[in-house]
Amino acid sequence: MSDFLHILKPNERRMLRTIVKKVNFQHYPKEFITDREADKFIAVLGPVTIEKLLKVGKDNNIDNL
């Protein structure tokens, strides 16, 4: 995992997982959509991309789903 993943707050990590599962994994079989797979996907993203995803998630109120 990347160095910056450990500095994410639990609610930020939960939001990123939700975004990745809904957007990037929408065509995956349900048995493969896990938190671990989402974390692996998030780890590949750069810190700038993660900041943008968090901003979009907060702007669209995804953290309250």
Helices and strands as residue ranges (DSSP letters): G 3-7, H 10-19, I 20-24, G 30-32, H 35-44, H 47-59, G 62-64
